[in-house]
């Protein structure tokens, strides 16, 4: 492992266990010692009869916007993601991984914005004609409504349905918690504001003093800074590949 860019670095990955595979594998390939610390867990949301009825009408919508892999998986567990004979709905996938998951369910996205930051994303979607369209946005309980607000402002009729919940993981192993509390790591990676919030609720901010902090994008960076943390790495493009490359470029990671 010697000679690799992240050789010997102990890096904490705070993502949910089922989502941490790609980042963990990428870091380990570069020599890092990855410490999995799932500060959140993802659970299926309990859906009302009305929500189920709307999801079942998938092919009746003009546009469906998938903002995450979780959104695809948790709507896909309820209904068939199939377009009608006329090619409806027009499917928007936010991010490469989301597009790949749609492919697993037999759906080829019609649009995948090149950049995933909020400003770039809203600009890409703002170029579409939403007037008079019916739009479905399956989402998580912590997701914002910026996309829906943009579409409604342009005359679209939007159904936002929470299909999964992001919750604090309260069952971390004692040994793992002790290791983090003792500062036995060099850096930490955050992918969302909720991960930062849950990490600090368990360990406090002092444990991060003199540690390197990497985040996936501007929204998470803002949350970290509002919590009083100094962010060392934020990639120009909010992808796993971009994040790892930025960590390698950073002198101390």
DOFIMAR-793810 format. One record per residue: residue in one letter; x, y, z of N, C-alpha, C in turn. Coordinates in nm, 4 decimals. Layout:
! DOFIMAR-793810
  resn      n_xx      n_yy      n_zz     ca_xx     ca_yy     ca_zz      c_xx      c_yy      c_zz
     A         X         Y         Z         X         Y         Z         X         Y         Z
...
! end
This chain:
! DOFIMAR-793810
  resn      n_xx      n_yy      n_zz     ca_xx     ca_yy     ca_zz      c_xx      c_yy      c_zz
     X    0.0817   -0.1215    0.0000    0.0000    0.0000    0.0000    0.0854    0.1270    0.0000
     X    0.2159    0.1127    0.0332    0.3036    0.2286    0.0369    0.3189    0.2874   -0.1031
     X    0.3283    0.4199   -0.1079    0.3439    0.4863   -0.2363    0.2135    0.5320   -0.2968
     X    0.1020    0.4835   -0.2445   -0.0282    0.5282   -0.2924   -0.0602    0.6644   -0.2318
     X   -0.1365    0.7479   -0.3015   -0.1581    0.8863   -0.2569   -0.2240    0.9016   -0.1195
     X   -0.3062    0.8043   -0.0793   -0.3727    0.8138    0.0513   -0.3237    0.7048    0.1464
     X   -0.2048    0.6555    0.1207   -0.1493    0.5452    0.1988   -0.1480    0.5753    0.3488
     X   -0.2133    0.4863    0.4260   -0.2121    0.4966    0.5710   -0.3085    0.5970    0.6303
     X   -0.3756    0.6756    0.5485   -0.4686    0.7749    0.6002   -0.5952    0.7071    0.6531
     X   -0.6336    0.7435    0.7736   -0.7548    0.6877    0.8357   -0.8702    0.7852    0.8103
     X   -0.9591    0.7454    0.7206   -1.0647    0.8357    0.6756   -1.2019    0.7819    0.7158
     X   -1.2780    0.8641    0.7860   -1.4116    0.8277    0.8315   -1.5135    0.8610    0.7231
     X   -1.5924    0.7623    0.6849   -1.6996    0.7815    0.5867   -1.8329    0.7739    0.6610
     X   -1.9084    0.8836    0.6586   -2.0286    0.8936    0.7419   -2.1572    0.8546    0.6698
     X   -2.1459    0.8041    0.5495   -2.2640    0.7706    0.4701   -2.3354    0.6474    0.5253
     X   -2.4640    0.6336    0.4915   -2.5387    0.5133    0.5284   -2.4680    0.3904    0.4727
     X   -2.4734    0.2815    0.5459   -2.3964    0.1617    0.5112   -2.4199    0.1146    0.3689
     X   -2.5462    0.1159    0.3251   -2.5786    0.0647    0.1912   -2.5352    0.1596    0.0798
     X   -2.4934    0.2808    0.1154   -2.4525    0.3788    0.0154   -2.3024    0.4050    0.0145
     X   -2.2288    0.3453    0.1045   -2.0881    0.3816    0.1220   -1.9910    0.3000    0.0370
     X   -2.0418    0.2032   -0.0371   -1.9544    0.1123   -0.1108   -1.8603    0.1802   -0.2091
     X   -1.9123    0.2699   -0.2917   -1.8309    0.3320   -0.3962   -1.7212    0.4206   -0.3388
     X   -1.7564    0.5058   -0.2431   -1.6561    0.5956   -0.1858   -1.5521    0.5165   -0.1067
     X   -1.5962    0.4166   -0.0323   -1.5028    0.3356    0.0479   -1.4056    0.2601   -0.0415
     X   -1.4577    0.1977   -0.1473   -1.3726    0.1224   -0.2399   -1.2730    0.2142   -0.3095
     X   -1.3187    0.3323   -0.3492   -1.2310    0.4264   -0.4167   -1.1177    0.4750   -0.3283
     X   -1.1490    0.5019   -0.2020   -1.0463    0.5478   -0.1075   -0.9483    0.4361   -0.0728
     X   -1.0003    0.3156   -0.0519   -0.9138    0.2020   -0.0183   -0.8195    0.1681   -0.1333
     X   -0.8672    0.1846   -0.2561   -0.7840    0.1585   -0.3730   -0.6626    0.2504   -0.3763
     X   -0.6765    0.3662   -0.3140   -0.5677    0.4643   -0.3106   -0.4876    0.4563   -0.1805
     X   -0.5127    0.3493   -0.1029   -0.4312    0.3239    0.0153   -0.4901    0.3655    0.1480
     X   -0.6078    0.4255    0.1479   -0.6668    0.4733    0.2729   -0.7204    0.3588    0.3583
     X   -0.7210    0.3813    0.4870   -0.7862    0.2912    0.5824   -0.9220    0.3523    0.6137
     X   -1.0267    0.2983    0.5547   -1.1603    0.3559    0.5672   -1.2295    0.3071    0.6937
     X   -1.2832    0.4023    0.7677   -1.3600    0.3709    0.8890   -1.5063    0.4024    0.8591
     X   -1.5862    0.2996    0.8455   -1.7279    0.3188    0.8169   -1.8034    0.3625    0.9403
     X   -1.8627    0.4808    0.9342   -1.9394    0.5341    1.0472   -2.0746    0.5830    0.9952
     X   -2.1691    0.4926    0.9765   -2.2987    0.5321    0.9203   -2.3802    0.6158    1.0191
     X   -2.3694    0.7468    1.0083   -2.4392    0.8356    1.1013   -2.5883    0.8451    1.0709
     X   -2.6279    0.7967    0.9523   -2.7696    0.7974    0.9149   -2.8120    0.6587    0.8681
     X   -2.9406    0.6370    0.8635   -2.9959    0.5153    0.8044   -3.1147    0.5542    0.7177
     X   -3.1364    0.4771    0.6134   -3.2438    0.5046    0.5176   -3.3548    0.4020    0.5358
     X   -3.4762    0.4505    0.5510   -3.5904    0.3601    0.5687   -3.7029    0.3960    0.4724
     X   -3.7771    0.2946    0.4331   -3.8942    0.3148    0.3482   -3.9972    0.3997    0.4216
     X   -4.0527    0.4974    0.3539   -4.1584    0.5794    0.4137   -4.2915    0.5057    0.4073
     X   -4.3759    0.5308    0.5059   -4.5118    0.4771    0.5039   -4.5957    0.5688    0.4154
     X   -4.6522    0.5125    0.3112   -4.7242    0.5929    0.2125   -4.8749    0.5866    0.2326
     X   -4.9374    0.7005    0.2174   -5.0830    0.7075    0.2273   -5.1463    0.6476    0.1018
     X   -5.2747    0.6099    0.1085   -5.3424    0.5597   -0.0121   -5.3357    0.6596   -0.1279
     X   -5.3450    0.7886   -0.0960   -5.3380    0.8910   -0.2013   -5.1999    0.8939   -0.2663
     X   -5.0953    0.8823   -0.1838   -4.9590    0.8814   -0.2366   -4.9362    0.7602   -0.3246
     X   -4.9844    0.6437   -0.2809   -4.9702    0.5216   -0.3605   -5.0439    0.5330   -0.4933
     X   -5.1596    0.5963   -0.4899   -5.2382    0.6152   -0.6122   -5.1613    0.7022   -0.7114
     X   -5.0983    0.8071   -0.6608   -5.0219    0.8964   -0.7476   -4.8989    0.8261   -0.8044
     X   -4.8306    0.7496   -0.7220   -4.7130    0.6764   -0.7695   -4.7514    0.5730   -0.8753
     X   -4.8665    0.5117   -0.8561   -4.9131    0.4093   -0.9502   -4.9462    0.4688   -1.0866
     X   -4.9658    0.6009   -1.0892   -4.9954    0.6691   -1.2153   -4.8667    0.7232   -1.2781
     X   -4.7564    0.6544   -1.2551   -4.6238    0.6966   -1.3006   -4.6240    0.7402   -1.4467
     X   -4.6798    0.6572   -1.5339   -4.6747    0.6857   -1.6781   -4.7739    0.7933   -1.7213
     X   -4.8556    0.8427   -1.6284   -4.9508    0.9488   -1.6617   -4.8891    1.0872   -1.6461
     X   -4.7766    1.0937   -1.5763   -4.7097    1.2225   -1.5571   -4.6358    1.2619   -1.6848
     X   -4.6223    1.3921   -1.7035   -4.5440    1.4415   -1.8165   -4.3946    1.4302   -1.7877
     X   -4.3582    1.4590   -1.6632   -4.2177    1.4568   -1.6237   -4.2053    1.3966   -1.4840
     X   -4.1022    1.3137   -1.4648   -4.0681    1.2648   -1.3310   -3.9223    1.3015   -1.3060
     X   -3.8977    1.3660   -1.1920   -3.7624    1.4086   -1.1564   -3.7108    1.3222   -1.0414
     X   -3.6050    1.2446   -1.0680   -3.5422    1.1624   -0.9652   -3.4161    1.2333   -0.9161
     X   -3.4134    1.2665   -0.7889   -3.3013    1.3428   -0.7345   -3.1955    1.2566   -0.6672
     X   -3.2207    1.1262   -0.6519   -3.1234    1.0406   -0.5836   -3.1480    0.8936   -0.6157
     X   -3.0476    0.8128   -0.5866   -3.0605    0.6676   -0.6001   -3.1719    0.6167   -0.5099
     X   -3.1785    0.6690   -0.3888   -3.2823    0.6257   -0.2941   -3.4219    0.6503   -0.3479
     X   -3.4405    0.7636   -0.4152   -3.5721    0.7940   -0.4713   -3.6123    0.6893   -0.5742
     X   -3.5167    0.6478   -0.6569   -3.5452    0.5448   -0.7581   -3.5812    0.4131   -0.6902
     X   -3.5000    0.3718   -0.5959   -3.5214    0.2424   -0.5304   -3.6532    0.2368   -0.4547
     X   -3.6883    0.3446   -0.3888   -3.8062    0.3399   -0.3035   -3.9368    0.3649   -0.3777
     X   -3.9331    0.4266   -0.4939   -4.0541    0.4282   -0.5763   -4.0615    0.2979   -0.6546
     X   -3.9437    0.2465   -0.6937   -3.9393    0.1218   -0.7689   -3.9876    0.0016   -0.6908
     X   -3.9850    0.0114   -0.5589   -4.0338   -0.0990   -0.4756   -4.1863   -0.0988   -0.4664
     X   -4.2493    0.0084   -0.5142   -4.3957    0.0200   -0.5065   -4.4641    0.0023   -0.6416
     X   -4.4030    0.0591   -0.7458   -4.4700    0.0595   -0.8763   -4.3718    0.0221   -0.9867
     X   -4.4252   -0.0105   -1.1017   -4.3439   -0.0410   -1.2190   -4.3012    0.0901   -1.2853
     X   -4.1717    0.1065   -1.3018   -4.1198    0.2283   -1.3652   -4.1141    0.2065   -1.5163
     X   -4.2277    0.2206   -1.5777   -4.2384    0.1982   -1.7214   -4.3025    0.3178   -1.7894
     X   -4.2478    0.3548   -1.9060   -4.3070    0.4612   -1.9844   -4.4233    0.4059   -2.0656
     X   -4.5152    0.4950   -2.1051   -4.6265    0.4489   -2.1888   -4.5828    0.4429   -2.3348
     X   -4.6758    0.4064   -2.4205   -4.6433    0.3891   -2.5632   -4.5949    0.5185   -2.6278
     X   -4.6349    0.6312   -2.5703   -4.5941    0.7597   -2.6256   -4.4646    0.8126   -2.5675
     X   -4.4039    0.7336   -2.4799   -4.2758    0.7743   -2.4225   -4.2854    0.8565   -2.2961
     X   -4.4064    0.8708   -2.2415   -4.4219    0.9426   -2.1142   -4.3910    0.8484   -1.9971
     X   -4.3372    0.9026   -1.8912   -4.2997    1.0424   -1.8697   -4.1586    1.0729   -1.9192
     X   -4.1287    1.2015   -1.9343   -3.9931    1.2489   -1.9590   -3.9205    1.2355   -1.8249
     X   -3.8109    1.1612   -1.8227   -3.7447    1.1294   -1.6952   -3.6149    1.2085   -1.6800
     X   -3.6055    1.2801   -1.5683   -3.4850    1.3562   -1.5343   -3.4125    1.2831   -1.4213
     X   -3.2848    1.2570   -1.4409   -3.2034    1.1909   -1.3384   -3.0966    1.2879   -1.2900
     X   -3.0939    1.3130   -1.1612   -2.9921    1.4012   -1.1048   -2.8741    1.3159   -1.0599
     X   -2.7692    1.3160   -1.1378   -2.6486    1.2411   -1.1032   -2.6346    1.1109   -1.1796
     X   -2.5095    1.0745   -1.2027   -2.4764    0.9533   -1.2774   -2.5276    0.8279   -1.2073
     X   -2.5123    0.8215   -1.0758   -2.5557    0.7031   -1.0005   -2.7073    0.6863   -1.0067
     X   -2.7786    0.7984   -1.0036   -2.9244    0.7926   -1.0155   -2.9641    0.7382   -1.1518
     X   -2.8946    0.7836   -1.2554   -2.9216    0.7349   -1.3915   -2.8940    0.5851   -1.4023
     X   -2.7848    0.5417   -1.3411   -2.7492    0.3992   -1.3447   -2.8539    0.3145   -1.2734
     X   -2.9064    0.3643   -1.1619   -3.0098    0.2898   -1.0902   -3.1379    0.2835   -1.1723
     X   -3.1706    0.3906   -1.2431   -3.2876    0.3878   -1.3312   -3.2709    0.2822   -1.4391
     X   -3.1486    0.2686   -1.4904   -3.1204    0.1655   -1.5909   -3.1499    0.0266   -1.5364
     X   -3.1197    0.0056   -1.4079   -3.1470   -0.1237   -1.3437   -3.2961   -0.1545   -1.3495
     X   -3.3788   -0.0507   -1.3383   -3.5245   -0.0686   -1.3406   -3.5806   -0.0591   -1.4827
     X   -3.4921   -0.0554   -1.5813   -3.5367   -0.0551   -1.7201   -3.5741    0.0804   -1.7764
     X   -3.5287    0.1876   -1.7123   -3.5628    0.3219   -1.7576   -3.4358    0.3953   -1.8021
     X   -3.4395    0.4512   -1.9218   -3.3301    0.5351   -1.9707   -3.3694    0.6813   -1.9512
     X   -3.2958    0.7557   -1.8691   -3.3305    0.8962   -1.8459   -3.3260    0.9772   -1.9758
     X   -3.4140    1.0752   -1.9847   -3.4151    1.1644   -2.1004   -3.3231    1.2833   -2.0801
     X   -3.2935    1.3133   -1.9539   -3.2059    1.4262   -1.9229   -3.1268    1.3959   -1.7964
     X   -2.9959    1.4207   -1.8023   -2.9121    1.4128   -1.6841   -2.8224    1.5363   -1.6820
     X   -2.8557    1.6361   -1.6004   -2.7736    1.7582   -1.5948   -2.6271    1.7239   -1.5696
     X   -2.5384    1.7970   -1.6361   -2.3950    1.7691   -1.6257   -2.3400    1.8018   -1.4882
     X   -2.3938    1.9068   -1.4235   -2.3471    1.9452   -1.2906   -2.4608    1.9323   -1.1909
     X   -2.4260    1.9022   -1.0650   -2.5285    1.8675   -0.9669   -2.5417    1.9677   -0.8533
     X   -2.4665    2.0787   -0.8587   -2.4839    2.1789   -0.7554   -2.6220    2.2417   -0.7729
     X   -2.6768    2.2963   -0.6652   -2.8132    2.3495   -0.6693   -2.8300    2.4548   -0.7778
     X   -2.7357    2.5484   -0.7892   -2.7485    2.6563   -0.8871   -2.7429    2.6032   -1.0298
     X   -2.6480    2.5113   -1.0562   -2.6359    2.4546   -1.1908   -2.7579    2.3702   -1.2260
     X   -2.8044    2.2958   -1.1261   -2.9193    2.2085   -1.1473   -3.0438    2.2904   -1.1797
     X   -3.0689    2.3943   -1.1027   -3.1866    2.4760   -1.1255   -3.1788    2.5462   -1.2604
     X   -3.0580    2.5831   -1.3016   -3.0418    2.6455   -1.4333   -3.0778    2.5470   -1.5436
     X   -3.0301    2.4216   -1.5313   -3.0601    2.3194   -1.6322   -3.2102    2.2937   -1.6419
     X   -3.2740    2.2812   -1.5269   -3.4178    2.2531   -1.5267   -3.4979    2.3749   -1.5688
     X   -3.4424    2.4925   -1.5405   -3.5115    2.6160   -1.5769   -3.5231    2.6360   -1.7267
     X   -3.4418    2.5658   -1.8017   -3.4458    2.5761   -1.9481   -3.5585    2.4937   -2.0099
     X   -3.6228    2.4089   -1.9294   -3.7305    2.3242   -1.9815   -3.8640    2.3987   -1.9780
     X   -3.9576    2.3521   -2.0586   -4.0917    2.4118   -2.0631   -4.1820    2.3352   -1.9665
     X   -4.2196    2.3980   -1.8560   -4.2981    2.3306   -1.7529   -4.4463    2.3685   -1.7569
     X   -4.4804    2.4708   -1.8304   -4.6171    2.5226   -1.8262   -4.7199    2.4166   -1.8653
     X   -4.8185    2.3988   -1.7773   -4.9269    2.3042   -1.8036   -4.8899    2.1583   -1.7868
     X   -4.7661    2.1300   -1.7423   -4.7186    1.9919   -1.7274   -4.7495    1.9387   -1.5870
     X   -4.7706    1.8055   -1.5809   -4.7835    1.7366   -1.4512   -4.6495    1.6723   -1.4190
     X   -4.5980    1.7030   -1.3012   -4.4634    1.6581   -1.2645   -4.4676    1.5825   -1.1319
     X   -4.3934    1.4722   -1.1277   -4.3793    1.3928   -1.0049   -4.2350    1.4015   -0.9562
     X   -4.2196    1.4301   -0.8275   -4.0869    1.4310   -0.7665   -4.0885    1.3414   -0.6430
     X   -4.0435    1.2147   -0.6562   -4.0288    1.1297   -0.5374   -3.9037    1.1737   -0.4621
     X   -3.9100    1.1828   -0.3308   -3.8006    1.2435   -0.2556   -3.7886    1.1857   -0.1150
     X   -3.6840    1.2281   -0.0450   -3.6655    1.1912    0.0938   -3.7239    1.2967    0.1858
     X   -3.7410    1.2611    0.3129   -3.8043    1.3526    0.4077   -3.7235    1.4796    0.4349
     X   -3.5925    1.4750    0.4091   -3.5084    1.5915    0.4356   -3.4787    1.6741    0.3108
     X   -3.5283    1.6302    0.1971   -3.5009    1.7015    0.0714   -3.5747    1.8345    0.0683
     X   -3.5114    1.9343    0.0089   -3.5745    2.0648   -0.0037   -3.6769    2.0673   -0.1161
     X   -3.7388    2.1832   -0.1350   -3.8435    2.1980   -0.2374   -3.8067    2.3012   -0.3427
     X   -3.6745    2.3264   -0.3589   -3.6312    2.4276   -0.4553   -3.6728    2.3926   -0.5977
     X   -3.6580    2.2639   -0.6337   -3.6929    2.2221   -0.7694   -3.8423    2.2376   -0.7926
     X   -3.9221    2.1924   -0.6965   -4.0675    2.2037   -0.7086   -4.1101    2.3497   -0.7179
     X   -4.0469    2.4366   -0.6394   -4.0812    2.5791   -0.6406   -4.0503    2.6412   -0.7764
     X   -3.9369    2.6022   -0.8346   -3.8986    2.6518   -0.9674   -4.0024    2.6119   -1.0714
     X   -4.0426    2.4851   -1.0664   -4.1375    2.4332   -1.1659   -4.2744    2.4985   -1.1489
     X   -4.3193    2.5123   -1.0249   -4.4500    2.5755   -1.0002   -4.4502    2.7210   -1.0467
     X   -4.3373    2.7895   -1.0283   -4.3276    2.9291   -1.0701   -4.3400    2.9430   -1.2210
     X   -4.3120    2.8328   -1.2928   -4.3207    2.8354   -1.4382   -4.4469    2.7656   -1.4897
     X   -4.5431    2.7439   -1.3998   -4.6734    2.6935   -1.4430   -4.6912    2.5443   -1.4392
     X   -4.5982    2.4707   -1.3775   -4.6109    2.3258   -1.3677   -4.6916    2.2833   -1.2458
     X   -4.7572    2.1693   -1.2563   -4.8360    2.1121   -1.1462   -4.7544    1.9984   -1.0851
     X   -4.7020    2.0200   -0.9639   -4.6050    1.9284   -0.9056   -4.6626    1.8476   -0.7894
     X   -4.6378    1.7169   -0.7946   -4.6644    1.6291   -0.6802   -4.5310    1.5875   -0.6198
     X   -4.5024    1.6328   -0.4976   -4.3841    1.5885   -0.4237   -4.4277    1.4794   -0.3272
     X   -4.3655    1.3625   -0.3358   -4.4040    1.2516   -0.2483   -4.2811    1.1976   -0.1772
     X   -4.2863    1.1970   -0.0453   -4.1763    1.1426    0.0351   -4.1849    0.9902    0.0315
     X   -4.0845    0.9274   -0.0310   -4.0855    0.7809   -0.0444   -3.9840    0.7131    0.0465
     X   -3.8930    0.7920    0.1071   -3.7998    0.7341    0.2039   -3.7646    0.8366    0.3106
     X   -3.7223    0.7877    0.4249   -3.6849    0.8731    0.5369   -3.5371    0.8556    0.5708
     X   -3.4694    0.9664    0.5924   -3.3318    0.9657    0.6403   -3.3358    0.9921    0.7900
     X   -3.2860    0.8956    0.8683   -3.2971    0.9029    1.0136   -3.1605    0.8898    1.0802
     X   -3.1450    0.9444    1.2004   -3.0188    0.9257    1.2731   -2.9967    0.7784    1.3039
     X   -2.8730    0.7333    1.2907   -2.8391    0.5957    1.3265   -2.7987    0.5935    1.4739
     X   -2.8850    0.5382    1.5561   -2.8613    0.5387    1.7006   -2.7997    0.4076    1.7504
     X   -2.7580    0.3216    1.6589   -2.7066    0.1902    1.6992   -2.5601    0.1695    1.6599
     X   -2.4795    0.2755    1.6703   -2.3374    0.2624    1.6408   -2.2692    0.1761    1.7471
     X   -2.1758    0.0928    1.7036   -2.1055    0.0042    1.7969   -2.0206    0.0847    1.8943
     X   -2.0158    0.0365    2.0181   -1.9422    0.1059    2.1243   -1.7941    0.1218    2.0884
     X   -1.7341    0.0166    2.0344   -1.5921    0.0209    1.9996   -1.5659    0.1268    1.8922
     X   -1.6554    0.1347    1.7959   -1.6418    0.2330    1.6894   -1.6564    0.3741    1.7451
     X   -1.7537    0.3944    1.8320   -1.7742    0.5256    1.8921   -1.6531    0.5670    1.9745
     X   -1.5947    0.4716    2.0446   -1.4767    0.5016    2.1267   -1.3582    0.5416    2.0397
     X   -1.3446    0.4757    1.9265   -1.2346    0.5051    1.8357   -1.2451    0.6477    1.7814
     X   -1.3656    0.6872    1.7447   -1.3860    0.8221    1.6932   -1.3680    0.9246    1.8046
     X   -1.4243    0.8978    1.9202   -1.4138    0.9901    2.0336   -1.2690    1.0124    2.0747
     X   -1.1868    0.9106    2.0550   -1.0446    0.9197    2.0908   -0.9616    0.9889    1.9826
     X   -1.0264    1.0228    1.8720   -0.9557    1.0931    1.7650   -0.8653    1.0046    1.6828
     X   -0.8959    0.8750    1.6751   -0.8106    0.7815    1.6007   -0.8452    0.7809    1.4518
     X   -0.8370    0.8986    1.3910   -0.8605    0.9113    1.2470   -0.7952    1.0406    1.2003
     X   -0.7755    1.0503    1.0683   -0.7080    1.1671    1.0108   -0.8034    1.2642    0.9433
     X   -0.9124    1.2111    0.8909   -1.0070    1.2973    0.8210   -1.1441    1.2341    0.8139
     X   -1.2423    1.3142    0.7742   -1.3799    1.2655    0.7671   -1.4456    1.3194    0.6407
     X   -1.5362    1.2400    0.5855   -1.6092    1.2778    0.4640   -1.7580    1.2866    0.4957
     X   -1.8176    1.4010    0.4619   -1.9612    1.4208    0.4805   -2.0300    1.4378    0.3458
     X   -2.1492    1.3782    0.3324   -2.2238    1.3844    0.2073   -2.3542    1.4627    0.2191
     X   -2.3915    1.5019    0.3387   -2.5165    1.5746    0.3557   -2.5173    1.6490    0.4886
     X   -2.5992    1.7536    0.4992   -2.6127    1.8245    0.6264   -2.6576    1.7336    0.7404
     X   -2.7420    1.6351    0.7102   -2.7905    1.5462    0.8167   -2.6772    1.4631    0.8757
     X   -2.5796    1.4255    0.7940   -2.4651    1.3500    0.8451   -2.3823    1.4359    0.9406
     X   -2.3659    1.5622    0.9061   -2.2933    1.6541    0.9938   -2.3681    1.6705    1.1263
     X   -2.4956    1.6950    1.1173   -2.5779    1.7146    1.2361   -2.5707    1.5934    1.3289
     X   -2.5841    1.4733    1.2723   -2.5853    1.3527    1.3541   -2.4473    1.3215    1.4112
     X   -2.3422    1.3476    1.3322   -2.2053    1.3277    1.3824   -2.1799    1.4171    1.5028
     X   -2.2126    1.5440    1.4911   -2.1877    1.6389    1.5996   -2.2732    1.6088    1.7223
     X   -2.3942    1.5555    1.7004   -2.4808    1.5216    1.8134   -2.4201    1.4109    1.8986
     X   -2.3446    1.3229    1.8348   -2.2842    1.2100    1.9069   -2.1453    1.2447    1.9606
     X   -2.0637    1.3114    1.8775   -1.9229    1.3295    1.9125   -1.8826    1.4729    1.9461
     X   -1.9654    1.5703    1.9077   -1.9283    1.7096    1.9289   -1.8279    1.7563    1.8253
     X   -1.8003    1.8866    1.8252   -1.7114    1.9447    1.7245   -1.5644    1.9334    1.7617
     X   -1.5347    1.9220    1.8916   -1.3948    1.9239    1.9349   -1.3144    1.8072    1.8798
     X   -1.3815    1.6938    1.8526   -1.3115    1.5766    1.8018   -1.2586    1.6006    1.6595
     X   -1.3138    1.7007    1.5923   -1.2729    1.7314    1.4554   -1.1610    1.8352    1.4494
     X   -1.1205    1.8858    1.5637   -1.0122    1.9833    1.5673   -0.8844    1.9192    1.5131
     X   -0.8206    1.9847    1.4189   -0.6978    1.9394    1.3519   -0.7213    1.8222    1.2565
     X   -0.8472    1.7848    1.2332   -0.8785    1.6796    1.1358   -0.9169    1.7424    1.0020
     X   -0.8910    1.6710    0.8940   -0.9294    1.7184    0.7619   -1.0762    1.6852    0.7357
     X   -1.1467    1.7799    0.6749   -1.2894    1.7605    0.6471   -1.3155    1.7770    0.4982
     X   -1.3748    1.6749    0.4371   -1.4129    1.6796    0.2962   -1.5651    1.6692    0.2865
     X   -1.6233    1.7445    0.1943   -1.7683    1.7398    0.1733   -1.7968    1.7229    0.0240
     X   -1.9167    1.6726   -0.0075   -1.9513    1.6403   -0.1455   -1.9875    1.7623   -0.2289
     X   -2.0360    1.8693   -0.1644   -2.0786    1.9844   -0.2433   -2.1090    2.1074   -0.1610
     X   -2.1546    2.2157   -0.2257   -2.1777    2.3440   -0.1601   -2.2802    2.3415   -0.0469
     X   -2.3883    2.2657   -0.0635   -2.4913    2.2611    0.0407   -2.4353    2.2020    0.1693
     X   -2.3591    2.0935    0.1571   -2.2987    2.0301    0.2743   -2.1890    2.1189    0.3324
     X   -2.1157    2.1869    0.2461   -2.0129    2.2813    0.2914   -2.0755    2.3921    0.3755
     X   -2.1859    2.4452    0.3296   -2.2541    2.5515    0.4025   -2.2987    2.5028    0.5404
     X   -2.3542    2.3811    0.5453   -2.3996    2.3263    0.6728   -2.2829    2.3074    0.7692
     X   -2.1694    2.2628    0.7165   -2.0502    2.2428    0.8000   -2.0017    2.3758    0.8561
     X   -1.9957    2.4759    0.7715   -1.9470    2.6065    0.8163   -2.0429    2.6710    0.9157
     X   -2.1729    2.6493    0.8960   -2.2708    2.7026    0.9908   -2.2589    2.6348    1.1275
     X   -2.2045    2.5122    1.1269   -2.1821    2.4395    1.2518   -2.0457    2.4735    1.3134
     X   -1.9748    2.5657    1.2497   -1.8465    2.6085    1.3026   -1.7282    2.5247    1.2589
     X   -1.7457    2.4434    1.1552   -1.6378    2.3569    1.1072   -1.5646    2.4215    0.9899
     X   -1.4371    2.3907    0.9777   -1.3573    2.4392    0.8657   -1.3482    2.3282    0.7614
     X   -1.3986    2.3542    0.6429   -1.3979    2.2553    0.5347   -1.2686    2.2686    0.4544
     X   -1.2014    2.1563    0.4343   -1.0742    2.1553    0.3624   -1.0893    2.1169    0.2160
     X   -1.1889    2.0325    0.1846   -1.2041    1.9818    0.0483   -1.3500    1.9856    0.0064
     X   -1.3763    2.0483   -0.1088   -1.5084    2.0420   -0.1723   -1.4841    2.0385   -0.3232
     X   -1.5275    1.9335   -0.3922   -1.4992    1.9207   -0.5356   -1.5785    2.0196   -0.6194
     X   -1.5242    2.0538   -0.7353   -1.5942    2.1438   -0.8275   -1.7201    2.0787   -0.8809
     X   -1.7157    1.9462   -0.9016   -1.8315    1.8702   -0.9476   -1.8682    1.7693   -0.8399
     X   -1.9924    1.7721   -0.7976   -2.0339    1.6937   -0.6807   -2.0565    1.5461   -0.7134
     X   -1.9477    1.4758   -0.7409   -1.9526    1.3321   -0.7680   -1.8517    1.2614   -0.6781
     X   -1.8677    1.1286   -0.6652   -1.7721    1.0499   -0.5872   -1.6328    1.0625   -0.6470
     X   -1.6255    1.0523   -0.7787   -1.4966    1.0608   -0.8464   -1.4312    1.1973   -0.8236
     X   -1.5123    1.3023   -0.8338   -1.4601    1.4365   -0.8127   -1.4137    1.4583   -0.6706
     X   -1.4877    1.4033   -0.5759   -1.4524    1.4163   -0.4347   -1.3197    1.3470   -0.4054
     X   -1.3047    1.2245   -0.4530   -1.1805    1.1496   -0.4280   -1.0620    1.2206   -0.4916
     X   -1.0801    1.2696   -0.6135   -0.9712    1.3408   -0.6817   -0.9301    1.4656   -0.6038
     X   -1.0277    1.5371   -0.5499   -0.9976    1.6575   -0.4731   -0.9264    1.6230   -0.3420
     X   -0.9626    1.5112   -0.2823   -0.8956    1.4682   -0.1604   -0.7504    1.4335   -0.1876
     X   -0.7255    1.3701   -0.3013   -0.5884    1.3353   -0.3378   -0.5049    1.4607   -0.3617
     X   -0.5653    1.5608   -0.4251   -0.4956    1.6856   -0.4550   -0.4649    1.7668   -0.3295
     X   -0.5476    1.7483   -0.2256   -0.5270    1.8227   -0.1008   -0.4041    1.7684   -0.0294
     X   -0.3132    1.8550    0.0100   -0.1845    1.8114    0.0642   -0.1942    1.7257    0.1894
     X   -0.2925    1.7534    0.2755   -0.2943    1.6870    0.4052   -0.3826    1.5624    0.4096
     X   -0.4606    1.5389    0.3069   -0.5487    1.4200    0.3096   -0.4687    1.2953    0.2693
! end
